[in-house]
Amino acid sequence: MSPQPLWLRCEKKEFERRSALTPTTAKKLIDAGFEISVERDEQRIFDDSEFEAVGCTLVENNSWPSAPTNVPIIGLKELPESDDPLPHTHIQFAHCYKKQAGWASVLSRFHRGNGTLYDLEFLTDASGRRVAAFGYHAGFAGAAAGALALAAKRQGKKLGRLEPFENEDAMVKGVQDTLGGSAKGVKALVIGALGRCGRGAVDLFRKIGLDEADIIKWDMAETAKGGPFQEILDVDIFVNCIYLSSSIPPFLTYDSISAAGDRRRLSVIVDVSCDTTNPFNPIPVYSVNTTFSNPTVPVDLQGDLPPLCVVSIDHLPTLLPREASEQFSSDLLPSLLELPQRQTARVWTDAEELYKTKLAEAVQALNQ
Ligand SMILES: NC(=O)c1ccc[n+]([C@@H]2O[C@H](COP(=O)([O-])OP(=O)(O)OC[C@H]3O[C@@H](n4cnc5c(N)ncnc54)[C@H](O)[C@@H]3O)[C@@H](O)[C@H]2O)c1
């Protein structure tokens, strides 16, 4: 059997340092008979030489358009905007299946080029759960940003620009140092604690030194009684990690915050879920997504109340590009190993079926 080619393209989205393949997963693919080309990319958290060392062939940055059309191209984020037809098979997050801005034009590029899109967001296992997602490190990094915001507040400051950390240990140490050595005594509540993001948030709090009893973990059972919840106002940091799928009572409101007056302990809300503009957002006390350069937004409270801020960054795993890539890529690996059988392997046939459905919708929308 001839080797399965796969081409790791560069990322062109600003600040994106993550990678869909890592030297670890590339090596496992090569051992399984893949031939991997890797575009040189200074933006990527992994050095080009790390890929070369495991047997990948380095190719020029952004040269995938000239790759043979039988070579699948893998990347993470959207391709730069263009009208050019796409003749290759692309494996990536394309953010065009939920009718996002420009969705039909993106799909029409595949249509005109006779290419195929396997959207990473929609690669699912037999039970419908995503095979690979970035949740854990979103929660981990979100909790860290929350602890840093608390430290800033204690010093009478506002949290400044956040930069990606080299690895988890550096993040943990950075947070501990900023909090004066340890986070002992800090109290946190994580909602959605049984999910991917929630588990990451709980782990960060453990690693920076919170007592187990000071990490309150809630999931469906605890919120079933319906909010708003006083318990949220009685901790220093609240991290929301739920997967919102329907209308639920709010977890806290302007009124519940005001009613607590200056007895409120809560200083920082981290909304990892970031359902910011969703009409069912259970944290209806802010309305914008924050950014790495300006990570917090104040909750607009009337009267003389202690300040409260929200971290609502929607690409948190970028703060831990190396580990986030390693986890995502290793979760994706079993599916990638089935790529040579993609005409019959369920994960790929389902993804192709969905692509064809979305493509038909796009063609119809463009012809209207
Ligand atoms: N900000 C970011 O950078 C970022 C990155 C990745 C994911 N996310 C978002 O984080 C959210 C969670 O993702 P995930 O991968 O952890 O999902 P997940 O499905 O693994 O976990 C969600 C958890 O929320 C719980 N939950 C759902 N509704 C609840 C409720 N009403 N009360 C209490 N618990 C509830 C579920 O039981 C589950 O344990 C998603 O909205 C996802 O889009 C954000």
The ligand as an ORCA input file, in Angstrom:
! r2SCAN-3c Opt
* xyz 0 1
  N     -13.671     30.253     26.030
  C     -13.025     29.338     25.327
  O     -11.907     29.553     24.868
  C     -13.654     27.987     25.093
  C     -12.878     26.933     24.584
  C     -13.466     25.667     24.471
  C     -14.811     25.491     24.799
  N     -15.546     26.573     25.228
  C     -16.975     26.427     25.560
  O     -17.093     25.896     26.869
  C     -18.351     25.233     26.980
  C     -18.166     23.885     27.630
  O     -17.413     23.052     26.763
  P     -16.984     21.572     27.217
  O     -16.174     21.010     26.097
  O     -16.394     21.616     28.575
  O     -18.409     20.874     27.290
  P     -18.752     19.503     27.993
  O     -19.971     19.014     27.321
  O     -17.552     18.630     28.102
  O     -19.121     19.928     29.513
  C     -20.209     20.759     29.824
  C     -20.645     20.454     31.248
  O     -21.685     21.396     31.583
  C     -22.661     20.693     32.321
  N     -23.894     21.477     32.256
  C     -24.677     21.738     31.176
  N     -25.727     22.494     31.540
  C     -25.593     22.727     32.871
  C     -26.367     23.447     33.810
  N     -27.483     24.072     33.467
  N     -25.946     23.456     35.092
  C     -24.813     22.814     35.465
  N     -24.041     22.133     34.627
  C     -24.431     22.084     33.334
  C     -22.730     19.334     31.637
  O     -23.361     18.371     32.481
  C     -21.249     19.043     31.420
  O     -20.675     18.394     32.517
  C     -18.909     25.165     25.564
  O     -19.875     26.188     25.429
  C     -17.714     25.460     24.695
  O     -18.094     26.081     23.463
  C     -14.993     27.789     25.397
*
